[in-house]
């Protein structure tokens, strides 16, 4: 395991900059973060906080204040629309996050209260988890934009965001390295010889998808490739509109030879549409996803993707939430303050069968 000094030397920065890149990435410019994360991946470095936090589960201190420490934390999952309500158990990304959260909570001897809500229900007063006296802290999971977060401006408990980060948000957050992962995926395609590379956003440009689009663009610019704006596809929630736009790009004589998708669901959508329009993957079009959901390895062809350790994300989120709860109750003693920082978890490129050198 490499040290922080070795990563700093490899990236040409100070050890303090490496620490900030992982602990408070919003304070570091994108080019410096990219160098630090690339060096960390090359040297297989993991920040000490991520290496050791889960190794020794804490237990509640036996004191008069023990009763102040709650035995339940919340897992509040947000859906975009009412039609997708109550789908957490079937969600191939967030269901493993929940499993990790429950496993870590079990080690701590606490319960996880799961609640699913939509934007409509939140703003019409039917979502009450943050005001639930049984819950000492809540993980906000899923799409949580600034309007949603405004509903939690004055919580009576600790809040940790999972899979989302906002630079001006006062909540601690746990995210994957979306920028670095998309940068690595795009560089993989460039290394195969592709220069006509598109990006399938497949949803609203917010949160992690924005970081992934930025990583894609950064990789193109660093390789001297000018992005084609017509190949950045789909900033919409309307599936029919997305498919129509994607079909137009794939059937155009001036089409890309490769596409980076913002997540695996979008990549699988590309694979299905390629089959419909007669394009062979990867011979006619290389495709890379992001997240490494269970279906990715069973696709035809098996999908090259960027793996997010979803179970660890859930475990680490519960650990951070528990430490913040303990700090507030003055039961878990810590030397440092606990500001609302952003934790960036490393990701890994998984090469399968959906990419090859361009044939055009």
C-alpha positions in Angstrom: 0.0 0.0 0.0 1.5 3.3 -1.1 1.8 6.3 1.2 0.4 9.8 0.8 3.9 11.1 0.3 4.4 8.7 -2.6 1.2 9.8 -4.2 2.1 13.5 -3.7 5.5 13.0 -5.3 4.0 11.0 -8.3 1.4 13.8 -8.8 3.8 16.6 -8.3 1.9 18.2 -5.4 2.2 18.4 -1.7 0.9 15.8 0.8 -1.6 18.4 2.1 -3.0 18.7 -1.4 -3.5 15.0 -1.7 -5.3 15.0 1.6 -7.6 17.9 0.5 -8.3 16.2 -2.8 -9.8 13.2 -1.0 -11.3 15.1 2.0 -12.5 18.4 0.6 -12.3 18.1 -3.2 -14.3 21.3 -3.8 -11.2 23.2 -2.6 -9.0 21.7 -5.3 -9.1 22.7 -9.0 -10.1 20.0 -11.5 -6.7 19.5 -13.1 -5.0 19.0 -9.8 -7.7 16.6 -8.6 -7.3 14.6 -11.8 -3.5 14.3 -11.3 -4.0 13.2 -7.7 -6.7 10.7 -8.4 -4.7 9.2 -11.4 -1.6 8.9 -9.2 -3.7 7.3 -6.4 -5.1 4.7 -8.9 -1.7 4.0 -10.4 -0.1 3.5 -7.0 -3.2 1.7 -5.6 -3.4 4.2 -2.8 -6.4 4.5 -0.5 -6.8 7.3 2.0 -6.2 6.3 5.6 -9.7 7.4 6.5 -11.1 4.9 4.0 -8.7 2.1 4.9 -9.2 2.2 8.7 -12.6 3.6 9.4 -14.5 0.3 9.0 -11.8 -1.9 10.6 -12.8 -1.5 14.2 -16.5 -1.0 14.9 -17.1 1.3 17.8 -19.6 0.4 20.5 -21.6 2.7 22.6 -19.8 4.1 25.7 -21.3 3.0 29.0 -22.1 6.3 30.6 -25.0 8.4 31.8 -25.1 9.8 28.3 -25.6 6.4 26.7 -29.3 6.9 26.5 -28.8 10.0 24.3 -27.3 7.8 21.5 -30.2 6.6 19.3 -30.6 3.0 18.2 -32.0 3.9 14.7 -30.7 5.7 11.6 -32.8 6.6 8.6 -32.2 5.6 4.9 -34.3 8.0 2.9 -34.4 7.2 -0.8 -35.6 9.7 -3.3 -37.3 8.8 -6.6 -37.8 11.3 -9.4 -41.5 10.6 -10.1 -44.5 9.0 -8.5 -44.4 6.3 -11.2 -41.1 5.0 -9.9 -42.2 5.1 -6.2 -41.3 2.2 -3.9 -38.7 0.7 -6.3 -35.7 0.7 -3.9 -35.6 -3.1 -3.6 -35.4 -3.4 -7.4 -32.9 -0.6 -7.9 -29.7 -2.3 -9.1 -27.5 0.6 -7.7 -29.1 1.6 -4.5 -30.3 -1.8 -3.3 -26.6 -2.8 -2.7 -25.9 0.5 -1.0 -28.8 -0.3 1.4 -27.4 -3.8 2.0 -24.0 -2.3 2.9 -25.7 0.3 5.2 -27.7 -2.5 6.9 -24.6 -4.6 7.4 -22.6 -1.8 9.0 -25.6 -0.8 11.2 -25.8 -4.4 12.4 -22.1 -4.3 13.5 -22.9 -1.2 15.4 -26.0 -2.7 17.0 -28.4 -0.1 15.5 -31.4 -0.3 13.2 -32.0 1.2 9.7 -35.4 2.7 9.1 -35.9 2.7 5.3 -38.3 5.3 3.7 -38.9 6.0 0.1 -40.3 9.3 -1.1 -40.8 11.4 -4.2 -40.4 15.1 -4.7 -44.2 15.5 -4.6 -44.6 13.8 -1.3 -41.7 15.6 0.2 -43.0 19.0 -0.6 -46.6 18.1 0.4 -45.6 17.1 3.9 -45.9 13.3 3.8 -42.2 12.7 4.3 -41.5 12.9 8.0 -38.4 10.8 8.6 -36.1 13.7 9.5 -38.7 14.7 12.2 -39.1 11.1 13.5 -38.0 10.9 17.1 -36.8 7.4 16.7 -34.2 8.4 14.1 -31.0 10.0 15.3 -29.6 10.7 11.8 -30.6 10.2 8.2 -28.8 9.2 5.0 -30.3 11.1 2.1 -30.0 8.7 -0.9 -30.7 9.2 -4.6 -31.4 12.4 -6.5 -31.3 15.3 -4.1 -31.0 18.7 -5.8 -30.9 22.0 -4.1 -34.6 22.3 -3.9 -34.9 19.0 -2.2 -32.0 19.8 0.2 -33.7 23.1 1.1 -36.3 21.0 2.9 -33.6 19.9 5.3 -32.1 23.4 6.0 -32.8 23.1 9.8 -32.7 19.4 10.7 -33.0 18.3 14.3 -30.6 15.5 13.5 -27.4 14.7 11.5 -27.7 14.3 7.7 -25.3 12.6 5.3 -25.8 12.7 1.5 -25.1 9.4 -0.3 -24.1 9.5 -4.0 -24.6 13.2 -4.3 -22.6 16.3 -3.4 -23.3 20.0 -3.7 -20.4 22.5 -3.3 -22.5 25.0 -1.3 -24.3 22.3 0.8 -23.7 22.1 4.6 -24.2 18.4 4.7 -21.4 15.8 4.7 -21.5 13.6 1.5 -20.2 10.3 0.3 -19.7 10.0 -3.5 -17.8 7.8 -5.9 -15.0 9.3 -8.1 -17.3 10.1 -11.0 -15.0 12.6 -12.6 -12.0 10.3 -12.4 -13.9 7.2 -13.5 -15.4 8.9 -16.6 -12.0 10.3 -17.4 -10.4 6.8 -17.2 -13.2 5.3 -19.3 -12.8 7.9 -22.0 -9.0 7.5 -21.9 -9.5 3.8 -22.4 -11.4 4.4 -25.6 -8.8 6.9 -26.8 -6.1 4.3 -26.1 -8.0 1.9 -28.4 -7.8 4.5 -31.1 -11.2 6.2 -30.9 -11.4 9.9 -31.5 -15.2 10.1 -32.3 -16.5 9.6 -28.8 -20.0 10.5 -27.6 -21.5 10.8 -24.1 -25.0 9.5 -23.3 -26.2 11.5 -20.3 -29.6 9.9 -20.3 -31.1 12.1 -17.6 -31.0 15.5 -16.0 -27.5 17.0 -15.8 -27.2 17.0 -12.0 -24.9 15.6 -9.3 -22.8 12.6 -10.3 -23.9 12.8 -14.0 -22.4 16.3 -14.2 -19.1 15.1 -12.8 -19.1 12.2 -15.2 -19.7 14.4 -18.2 -16.9 16.7 -17.0 -14.5 13.7 -16.7 -15.4 12.7 -20.3 -14.8 16.2 -21.6 -11.6 16.6 -19.7 -10.2 13.4 -21.2 -11.0 14.5 -24.7 -9.4 17.9 -24.2 -6.3 16.4 -22.6 -6.0 14.2 -25.8 -6.4 17.2 -28.1 -9.9 16.1 -29.2 -12.6 18.7 -29.7 -15.9 17.4 -28.4 -18.8 17.3 -30.8 -21.8 18.8 -28.9 -24.2 16.8 -31.1 -22.8 13.6 -29.5 -23.6 14.6 -26.0 -27.0 13.0 -25.8 -30.0 13.3 -23.6 -30.5 15.8 -20.9 -34.1 14.8 -20.3 -36.3 12.7 -18.1 -38.5 11.7 -21.1 -37.5 8.2 -22.1 -39.1 8.4 -25.6 -37.3 11.7 -26.3 -34.0 10.2 -25.1 -34.4 7.1 -27.4 -35.3 9.3 -30.4 -32.3 11.5 -29.9 -30.0 8.5 -29.4 -31.5 6.8 -32.5 -30.8 9.9 -34.6 -27.2 10.0 -33.5 -26.6 6.2 -34.1 -28.2 6.2 -37.5 -26.4 9.4 -38.7 -23.6 9.0 -41.3 -21.6 11.2 -39.0 -22.0 9.1 -35.9 -19.4 8.4 -33.1 -17.5 5.2 -33.0 -17.8 5.0 -29.2 -20.1 6.1 -26.5 -19.5 6.6 -22.8 -22.7 6.3 -20.9 -23.4 8.1 -17.6 -24.4 4.8 -16.0 -24.9 1.1 -16.8 -28.7 1.5 -17.4 -28.0 4.1 -20.1 -25.3 1.8 -21.6 -27.7 -1.1 -21.7 -30.2 1.2 -23.5 -27.5 1.9 -26.1 -26.8 -1.8 -26.6 -30.6 -2.5 -27.1 -30.9 0.4 -29.6 -27.8 -0.7 -31.5 -29.4 -4.1 -32.0 -32.6 -2.5 -33.3 -30.7 -0.3 -35.9 -28.3 -3.0 -37.0 -25.1 -1.8 -35.3 -22.8 -4.5 -33.9 -21.2 -3.8 -30.5 -18.2 -3.4 -30.3 -17.4 -3.8 -34.0 -19.6 -0.8 -35.1 -19.8 1.0 -31.8 -17.8 0.6 -28.6 -19.8 1.2 -25.4 -18.7 1.9 -21.8 -21.0 2.2 -18.8 -20.6 3.3 -15.2 -21.5 1.7 -11.8 -21.0 -2.1 -12.7 -24.5 -3.1 -11.7 -25.2 -6.9 -11.7 -26.7 -6.9 -15.2 -23.5 -5.4 -16.7 -21.6 -8.7 -16.8 -24.6 -10.6 -18.2 -25.2 -8.2 -21.1 -24.5 -9.3 -24.7 -21.7 -8.4 -25.2 -20.6 -8.2 -21.5 -20.3 -4.5 -20.7 -17.1 -2.7 -20.0 -17.8 -0.3 -17.2 -16.5 1.6 -14.2 -17.1 -0.3 -10.9 -18.5 1.6 -7.9 -18.2 -0.3 -4.7 -21.8 0.2 -3.7 -21.9 -1.9 -0.6 -18.8 -0.1 0.8 -20.5 3.2 0.0 -23.5 2.2 2.2 -21.2 0.9 5.0 -19.0 4.0 5.0 -22.1 6.3 4.9 -23.5 4.7 8.0 -20.1 4.9 9.8 -19.7 8.6 9.0 -23.3 9.3 10.1 -22.8 7.3 13.3 -19.6 9.3 14.1 -21.5 12.6 13.6 -24.3 11.4 15.8 -21.8 10.4 18.5 -20.0 13.7 18.2 -23.2 15.6 18.7 -24.1 13.5 21.8 -20.5 13.9 23.1 -20.3 10.1 23.5 -17.8 9.2 20.8 -14.7 11.2 21.6 -12.8 12.6 18.7 -9.9 15.1 18.6 -10.9 16.8 15.4 -14.0 18.8 14.5 -16.4 17.2 12.1 -17.1 19.7 9.3 -19.4 18.8 6.4 -16.8 17.4 4.0 -17.1 15.4 0.9 -15.6 11.9 0.8 -14.6 10.6 -2.7 -14.5 6.8 -2.9 -12.2 5.2 -5.6 -13.6 3.4 -8.6 -12.1 0.8 -11.0 -12.3 0.3 -14.7 -13.7 -3.2 -15.5 -12.7 -4.2 -19.1 -15.1 -6.7 -20.7 -16.2 -7.3 -24.3 -18.1 -4.1 -25.4 -15.1 -2.1 -26.6 -12.6 -2.6 -29.4 -10.5 -0.4 -31.8 -12.6 1.6 -34.3 -13.4 -0.2 -37.5 -14.5 2.8 -39.6 
